[in-house]
């Protein structure tokens, strides 16, 4: 009898040892080793959950080699703290100019692209005279957005100036940025709705060149499905800093106080797009786990916010954990809501988390429910074998 249980225990141990250590650690939330393939590279829909079937997020969009080197599966994803990676500034200008695949690496300094070069040079030359710190980024002009080459979008002013020419640059900077007036020689229009700019500057960095177009298409798809084409506008933009954070996204939209904010996001994947539309644009709620910073925030305030984000769980751990585990952690941390690490928020969908906990008879049943049946049976077998060995050994000692 004793020998039989020893053999059962040995077989169970051999079976468990056939799994990589990362298999168990990634499910237990251990901060050490993790699965070699990022968890975000897999997607499970409600229909698939009942059958155990999984599917790749982006395998139908990007070639595997590009995705691993430059896309959403690259090894550097989720490795850096995002909060505080935006230099403080108060106004953002976007110059519409050609298409993103035609921009040279340094489009603002290219001799073949005179308009961006002249505007960039004028901003630098008048920097001491410009009281509101401004940034310049190039964006793609699109007919369906009624944006043409030479148009200048100004945020948070929500103003569009039409048809800036090479000869107009000095006057434009003098009127609008130095004196704070309307452009005397140009046509001014009011912008409405929300604007999404996605870095797709391929000639500057391949990561943005690979991730950007995929994100733009995903935004357009989700915007269409929500009938938001007249309210949310998305286009490509040039380098904004932080290639390693690709996909990089800037969103200008009204907050709860109807004030226009400009928020920067990094490590954005197509899976984040619905949340950005529904939560950020729809409700004015920041998605902190991928938040880099925002326009108009002073450096001191940015540092305070970053410190708050560093007081909890790390972004890398958040990215590697299944959604079920993340939801349970956030539910347990509700007393210190919105304090997470590297932009992780514990405030998202608390009601949903409470319902999930109530489905089981307790934390143990919830934990067991996330294991496959085979894993549960194996664990039970091991525990039974250990118990039997202990009992047998006790009898053996008594009989001596």
Secondary structure, DSSP 8 states (H G I E B T S, - for coil): -HHHHHHHHHHHHHHHHTS-HHHHHHHHT-SS---SS-GGGEE--HHHHTTT--EESSTTTS-HHHHHHTSTT-TTTT-S--TT-S---SEEEEEE-S-GGG--TTGGG-TT-HHHHHHHHHHHHTGGG-SS-EEEEEE---GGGT--TT-EEEETTTEEEE---GGGHHHHIIIIIIS----TTSEEEE--SEEEEEE--TTT-HHHHHHHHHHHHHHHHHHHHTT-TTTEEEEEE---S-GGG-S-EEEEEE-TTS-EEEEEE-S--HHHHHHIIIIIIHH----GGGEEEETT--HHHHHHHHHHHTTS--HHHHHHS-HHHHHHHHHHTGGGTT--GGG--S-TTHHHHHHHHHHSSSHHHHHHHTS-HHHHHHHHHHHHHHHHHHHHHHHHHHH-
